[in-house]
Amino acid sequence: MQQAFNQETNRAAEAAAAVIERRLQISRREFLQFCSGVAATLGLPAGAEAAIAQAVEAAKRPSVIWLHFQECTGCSESLLRAEHPTLEKLILDIISLDYHETLMVAAGHQAEKARKDAMAANKGKYVLVVEGAIPTKDKGIYCKVGGHTAVDLVKECAADAAAVIAIGSCASWGGMPSTDPNPTGASSVAEVLGKPVVTIPGCPPSPYNFLATVVHFLTFGKLPATDKLGRPLFAYSRLIHENCERRAHFDAGRFAMEFGDEGHRKGYCLYKLGCKGPETYANCPTLGFGDAGEVSWPVGCGHPCIGCTEKGVGFAKPIHAVSKMLNVVPPQQYARIVEEQGRGATFASAAALAAIAGAAAGGAAMLTRNLGMSHKAEELEKAQEKKSTDKAGV
């Protein structure tokens, strides 16, 4: 009986595999590799890829309504360039994209009818994705679709949505349209709705951050854990600076001082050219864009990070202004790459230096130990130290 059960199970698995191959036009092996990649991106434990595969194979495709407001369509363009598998073979088959002004064939009254029909047929079950900031000044007259303001549209569509996702910096916190003097009153989705939403900031964001968020919803029936700004923790829990491929140069005190100088050509740290990686949370260094290799993000191709995922940093601070360090300042005790030639140290100066060195050694050791320490680890250590101090006081 057990053998018959196993044979039946194998036949069912083979049938499911055949359906996936026909449906997505990819092999079973490629599909499982994709599921494993999503599980790793989300930071899920071993074995989670099986749950993801089952959900993608068996679950009903969720209806997705995608709204466009004040934006450049860069988020959609980024999504169109997703690979492994490509968008048309995977994303548009895993989800039912019922309304997307850029990608849909329908226009005018037909397009608006498609949106309303999808909302009615999937009430309480569809996913609302918003791309672009929402103008609120002068009763929202600066952006209208089908005779309705962006404010009215997003409120109408969000009312019966199972989940709301703001994709891109504009939808997440206002982005470029909200910079001073902000003539249209451009605002984020959360501000307009008056409630938290999942935000996937970036200009544009990595398409895989959006993909992983949707697959998490499809698999577990809920959106992934987020930080206080609504950003998924799997993608926005660490500073760019912590995973940057140039971090070793920062720790050693090697900085590019000008574009095109020797340090810049050798791939030194771009902090002094205005890199905002030390105050920006995102996974750009570890994920990249468009499967184009390590050079597919700003720092990889030699330009400082502009902090596009952070409100008050991206589009707010001058591109080449030095960023605020959130965990460690550049080490000042390291020598420059090429020291100027001069006379040797005198006996007196050497003696003074030796006296200072004893006090500096402890500070240098502490600085070195703290390099690369995550915020969570740092806060935990502070809490432990405080607890020890309190006990000692008692």
C-alpha positions as CSV (number, residue, x, y, z in Angstrom):
1,M,0.0,0.0,0.0
2,Q,2.9,2.4,0.9
3,Q,4.4,1.7,-2.5
4,A,1.2,2.5,-4.3
5,F,0.9,5.7,-2.3
6,N,4.4,6.7,-3.2
7,Q,3.8,6.0,-6.9
8,E,0.6,8.1,-6.8
9,T,2.5,10.9,-5.1
10,N,5.3,10.8,-7.7
11,R,2.7,10.9,-10.5
12,A,1.1,13.9,-9.0
13,A,4.5,15.6,-8.7
14,E,5.3,14.8,-12.3
15,A,2.0,16.2,-13.4
16,A,2.5,19.4,-11.4
17,A,6.0,19.7,-13.0
18,A,4.6,19.3,-16.5
19,V,2.0,22.0,-15.8
20,I,4.7,24.4,-14.5
21,E,6.9,23.7,-17.6
22,R,4.0,24.4,-20.0
23,R,2.7,27.4,-18.0
24,L,6.0,29.2,-17.4
25,Q,8.0,27.8,-20.3
26,I,10.8,26.9,-18.0
27,S,12.2,23.5,-16.7
28,R,11.3,22.1,-13.3
29,R,15.0,22.6,-12.3
30,E,14.9,26.3,-13.2
31,F,11.6,26.8,-11.3
32,L,13.0,25.2,-8.1
33,Q,16.1,27.3,-8.4
34,F,13.9,30.4,-8.6
35,C,12.0,29.3,-5.5
36,S,15.2,28.7,-3.6
37,G,16.4,32.1,-4.6
38,V,13.3,33.8,-3.4
39,A,13.5,31.9,-0.1
40,A,17.1,33.0,0.3
41,T,16.2,36.6,-0.5
42,L,13.5,36.6,2.1
43,G,15.9,35.0,4.7
44,L,13.6,32.0,5.2
45,P,14.8,28.8,6.7
46,A,15.8,25.7,4.8
47,G,12.8,23.9,3.3
48,A,10.8,27.1,2.7
49,E,11.4,26.8,-1.0
50,A,9.0,23.8,-1.0
51,A,6.2,25.9,0.4
52,I,6.9,28.6,-2.2
53,A,6.9,26.1,-5.0
54,Q,3.6,24.6,-3.8
55,A,2.0,28.0,-3.5
56,V,3.1,29.1,-7.0
57,E,2.0,25.8,-8.5
58,A,-1.4,25.5,-6.8
59,A,-2.6,28.9,-5.5
60,K,-5.0,31.0,-7.5
61,R,-3.2,33.9,-9.1
62,P,-3.9,37.0,-7.0
63,S,-5.4,39.9,-8.9
64,V,-3.1,43.0,-9.0
65,I,-4.2,46.5,-9.7
66,W,-1.3,48.8,-10.5
67,L,-1.8,52.5,-10.3
68,H,0.5,55.2,-11.8
69,F,0.7,58.8,-10.5
70,Q,3.6,61.3,-10.3
71,E,6.5,59.2,-11.5
72,C,8.7,58.4,-14.5
73,T,7.6,54.7,-14.9
74,G,11.1,53.7,-13.9
75,C,9.8,51.2,-11.4
76,S,7.8,49.4,-14.1
77,E,10.8,49.6,-16.4
78,S,13.0,47.9,-13.7
79,L,10.4,45.2,-13.3
80,L,10.3,44.6,-17.0
81,R,14.0,43.7,-16.9
82,A,13.7,41.0,-14.2
83,E,15.4,37.8,-15.2
84,H,15.4,34.1,-13.9
85,P,12.7,33.8,-15.3
86,T,11.7,36.8,-17.2
87,L,8.7,38.9,-16.3
88,E,6.4,37.7,-19.0
89,K,7.0,34.1,-18.1
90,L,6.8,34.4,-14.4
91,I,5.5,37.6,-12.8
92,L,2.6,38.0,-15.2
93,D,1.7,34.3,-14.7
94,I,2.1,34.2,-11.0
95,I,-0.1,37.3,-10.6
96,S,-3.1,38.4,-12.7
97,L,-2.1,41.9,-13.7
98,D,-5.6,43.2,-14.3
99,Y,-4.8,46.9,-14.5
100,H,-1.5,48.6,-15.4
101,E,-1.8,51.7,-17.5
102,T,1.6,51.2,-19.2
103,L,1.4,47.5,-20.0
104,M,-2.3,46.9,-20.6
105,V,-3.7,46.9,-24.2
106,A,-7.0,48.5,-23.2
107,A,-7.3,52.3,-23.0
108,G,-9.9,54.9,-22.0
109,H,-13.3,53.6,-20.9
110,Q,-12.2,50.0,-21.5
111,A,-9.2,50.4,-19.2
112,E,-11.3,51.9,-16.4
113,K,-13.9,49.1,-16.8
114,A,-11.2,46.5,-16.4
115,R,-10.1,48.1,-13.1
116,K,-13.6,48.2,-11.7
117,D,-14.4,44.7,-12.9
118,A,-11.2,43.3,-11.2
119,M,-12.0,45.1,-8.0
120,A,-15.6,43.8,-7.9
121,A,-14.6,40.2,-8.8
122,N,-11.8,40.1,-6.3
123,K,-13.2,42.2,-3.4
124,G,-11.0,41.9,-0.4
125,K,-8.5,39.6,-2.2
126,Y,-6.6,41.8,-4.7
127,V,-3.2,43.4,-4.3
128,L,-3.0,47.2,-4.9
129,V,0.4,48.4,-6.2
130,V,1.0,52.2,-6.3
131,E,3.8,53.7,-8.4
132,G,4.4,57.4,-8.0
133,A,3.7,60.2,-5.5
134,I,0.2,61.5,-5.0
135,P,-0.4,65.3,-5.4
136,T,-2.7,66.6,-2.7
137,K,-2.5,70.4,-3.1
138,D,-5.5,72.2,-4.6
139,K,-7.7,69.2,-4.0
140,G,-5.4,67.0,-6.0
141,I,-6.1,68.5,-9.4
142,Y,-2.5,68.0,-10.6
143,C,-3.0,64.3,-11.5
144,K,-6.2,62.9,-12.8
145,V,-7.0,59.5,-14.5
146,G,-10.4,58.9,-16.1
147,G,-11.7,62.1,-14.6
148,H,-10.7,61.1,-11.0
149,T,-7.9,62.6,-8.9
150,A,-5.1,60.4,-7.8
151,V,-6.2,60.9,-4.2
152,D,-9.7,59.6,-4.9
153,L,-8.4,56.7,-7.0
154,V,-5.9,55.4,-4.4
155,K,-8.5,55.6,-1.6
156,E,-11.2,53.9,-3.7
157,C,-8.8,51.0,-4.7
158,A,-7.3,50.6,-1.3
159,A,-10.7,50.3,0.4
160,D,-11.2,46.6,-0.6
161,A,-7.5,45.6,-1.2
162,A,-6.0,42.6,0.7
163,A,-2.7,44.4,0.6
164,V,-1.2,47.7,-0.5
165,I,2.3,48.0,-1.8
166,A,4.0,51.3,-2.6
167,I,6.8,50.7,-5.1
168,G,9.5,53.2,-5.7
169,S,10.7,56.2,-3.7
170,C,7.9,58.5,-5.0
171,A,5.1,56.3,-3.7
172,S,7.0,55.3,-0.6
173,W,7.8,58.8,0.7
174,G,7.3,61.4,-2.0
175,G,10.6,61.0,-3.8
176,M,11.7,63.6,-6.4
177,P,8.2,65.2,-6.8
178,S,8.1,66.0,-3.1
179,T,11.4,68.0,-3.0
180,D,11.1,71.7,-2.0
181,P,9.2,73.7,-3.0
182,N,6.8,70.8,-3.7
183,P,4.3,72.8,-5.8
184,T,1.8,70.0,-6.1
185,G,1.9,68.8,-2.5
186,A,3.3,65.4,-3.6
187,S,2.8,62.9,-0.8
188,S,3.3,59.2,-0.1
189,V,0.7,56.5,-0.3
190,A,0.8,56.0,3.5
191,E,0.2,59.7,4.1
192,V,-2.8,59.8,1.8
193,L,-4.3,56.7,3.2
194,G,-3.5,57.5,6.8
195,K,-2.3,54.0,7.5
196,P,1.0,52.0,7.2
197,V,1.6,50.2,3.9
198,V,4.4,48.1,2.6
199,T,7.0,50.3,1.0
200,I,9.7,49.2,-1.5
201,P,11.7,52.4,-2.0
202,G,14.4,53.0,-4.6
203,C,14.8,55.0,-7.8
204,P,14.1,52.5,-9.1
205,P,14.0,49.6,-6.6
206,S,15.3,46.2,-7.4
207,P,12.5,44.2,-9.1
208,Y,13.4,41.2,-6.9
209,N,12.5,43.0,-3.8
210,F,9.0,43.5,-5.2
211,L,8.9,39.9,-6.5
212,A,9.9,38.4,-3.2
213,T,7.3,40.5,-1.4
214,V,4.5,39.3,-3.7
215,V,5.6,35.6,-3.5
216,H,5.7,35.9,0.3
217,F,2.1,37.1,0.2
218,L,1.2,34.3,-2.2
219,T,2.9,31.7,-0.1
220,F,2.0,32.7,3.5
221,G,-1.1,34.8,3.0
222,K,0.5,37.9,4.5
223,L,3.2,40.5,3.7
224,P,6.7,40.1,5.0
225,A,7.9,41.8,8.3
226,T,8.8,45.4,7.9
227,D,10.7,48.2,9.7
228,K,8.9,51.3,11.1
229,L,8.9,52.8,7.6
230,G,7.1,49.9,6.1
231,R,10.2,48.5,4.3
232,P,10.6,44.7,4.1
233,L,13.3,43.7,6.6
234,F,14.7,41.1,4.2
235,A,15.8,43.9,1.9
236,Y,16.2,47.1,4.0
237,S,17.5,46.0,7.4
238,R,21.2,46.7,6.8
239,L,23.1,49.8,5.7
240,I,24.5,49.7,2.2
241,H,27.8,50.6,3.8
242,E,27.9,47.3,5.7
243,N,27.8,45.1,2.6
244,C,29.6,47.4,0.1
245,E,32.4,45.9,-2.0
246,R,34.5,49.0,-1.2
247,R,34.1,48.7,2.6
248,A,37.6,47.2,3.0
249,H,39.0,50.4,1.6
250,F,36.9,52.5,4.0
251,D,38.2,50.5,7.0
252,A,41.8,51.0,5.8
253,G,41.4,54.7,5.2
254,R,41.7,54.5,1.4
255,F,39.4,57.1,-0.2
256,A,38.9,58.5,-3.7
257,M,39.3,62.3,-3.5
258,E,38.3,63.2,-7.0
259,F,36.6,61.5,-9.9
260,G,39.3,60.0,-12.1
261,D,42.1,60.2,-9.5
262,E,44.3,57.2,-8.7
263,G,42.1,56.1,-5.8
264,H,39.0,56.3,-7.9
265,R,40.6,54.2,-10.7
266,K,41.7,51.6,-8.1
267,G,38.2,51.3,-6.6
268,Y,38.8,53.1,-3.3
269,C,35.9,54.1,-1.0
270,L,33.7,56.9,-2.4
271,Y,32.7,58.3,1.0
272,K,34.5,61.6,0.5
273,L,32.9,62.0,-2.9
274,G,29.5,62.0,-1.2
275,C,28.5,58.4,-1.0
276,K,25.3,58.1,1.1
277,G,25.8,54.3,1.7
278,P,26.6,54.9,5.4
279,E,23.1,56.3,6.1
280,T,21.0,54.4,3.6
281,Y,19.3,51.0,4.2
282,A,19.0,48.8,1.1
283,N,20.4,45.6,-0.4
284,C,21.8,47.1,-3.6
285,P,25.4,45.7,-3.0
286,T,24.1,42.1,-2.5
287,L,21.4,42.0,-5.2
288,G,22.3,44.3,-8.1
289,F,20.1,45.2,-11.0
290,G,19.2,43.6,-14.2
291,D,21.6,40.7,-13.9
292,A,24.3,42.7,-15.4
293,G,27.0,41.8,-12.8
294,E,28.7,43.8,-10.1
295,V,28.7,47.0,-12.0
296,S,24.9,47.2,-12.1
297,W,24.5,49.7,-9.2
298,P,26.0,53.2,-8.7
299,V,28.9,52.3,-6.4
300,G,29.8,49.3,-8.5
301,C,30.3,51.6,-11.6
302,G,32.2,54.3,-9.7
303,H,29.5,56.8,-8.6
304,P,28.5,57.5,-4.9
305,C,25.2,56.1,-3.7
306,I,22.7,59.0,-3.6
307,G,20.5,57.5,-0.8
308,C,17.4,57.1,-3.0
309,T,15.7,54.7,-0.5
310,E,15.9,57.2,2.4
311,K,13.6,60.0,3.0
312,G,15.6,63.2,3.8
313,V,18.6,61.8,2.0
314,G,17.8,61.0,-1.6
315,F,16.8,64.1,-3.6
316,A,17.2,66.2,-0.4
317,K,21.0,66.2,0.3
318,P,23.4,67.4,-2.4
319,I,24.7,64.4,-4.3
320,H,28.3,65.1,-3.4
321,A,27.8,66.2,0.2
322,V,29.4,64.0,2.8
323,S,26.9,61.6,4.4
324,K,26.2,61.2,8.1
325,M,27.8,58.1,9.6
326,L,25.2,56.0,11.5
327,N,27.5,53.5,12.9
328,V,31.2,54.5,12.7
329,V,33.2,57.5,11.5
330,P,36.1,57.1,9.0
331,P,39.2,56.2,11.0
332,Q,41.5,59.2,11.4
333,Q,44.5,57.3,12.8
334,Y,45.4,55.6,9.5
335,A,48.1,57.1,7.4
336,R,47.4,58.5,3.9
337,I,48.1,56.4,0.9
338,V,51.2,58.4,0.0
339,E,52.8,60.4,2.9
340,E,54.6,63.6,2.1
341,Q,58.4,63.3,2.5
342,G,59.9,65.2,5.5
343,R,62.6,65.0,8.2
344,G,62.6,62.2,10.6
345,A,61.0,62.4,14.1
346,T,63.1,64.0,16.8
347,F,63.8,62.3,20.1
348,A,61.4,64.7,21.9
349,S,58.6,64.2,19.5
350,A,59.0,60.4,19.5
351,A,58.8,60.5,23.3
352,A,55.6,62.6,23.2
353,L,54.1,60.3,20.6
354,A,54.9,57.2,22.8
355,A,53.0,58.8,25.7
356,I,50.0,59.6,23.6
357,A,50.1,56.1,22.0
358,G,49.3,54.4,25.3
359,A,46.0,56.3,25.6
360,A,45.2,56.0,21.9
361,A,45.7,52.3,21.8
362,G,42.5,51.5,23.7
363,G,40.5,53.8,21.4
364,A,42.0,52.3,18.3
365,A,41.2,48.8,19.5
366,M,37.6,49.8,20.2
367,L,37.2,51.5,16.8
368,T,38.6,48.4,15.0
369,R,36.3,46.1,17.0
370,N,33.3,48.2,16.1
371,L,33.9,48.3,12.4
372,G,31.1,46.5,10.6
373,M,29.0,46.1,13.7
374,S,25.3,46.2,12.8
375,H,23.0,48.5,14.6
376,K,21.2,45.6,16.3
377,A,24.4,44.2,17.6
378,E,25.5,47.6,18.8
379,E,22.2,48.3,20.6
380,L,22.3,44.9,22.2
381,E,25.9,45.5,23.5
382,K,24.8,48.9,24.9
383,A,21.9,47.3,26.7
384,Q,24.1,44.6,28.2
385,E,26.6,47.1,29.4
386,K,23.8,49.2,31.0
387,K,22.4,46.1,32.7
388,S,25.8,45.2,34.1
389,T,26.3,48.8,35.3
390,D,22.9,48.8,37.0
391,K,23.7,45.5,38.8
392,A,27.0,46.8,39.9
393,G,25.3,49.9,41.3
394,V,22.8,47.8,43.2
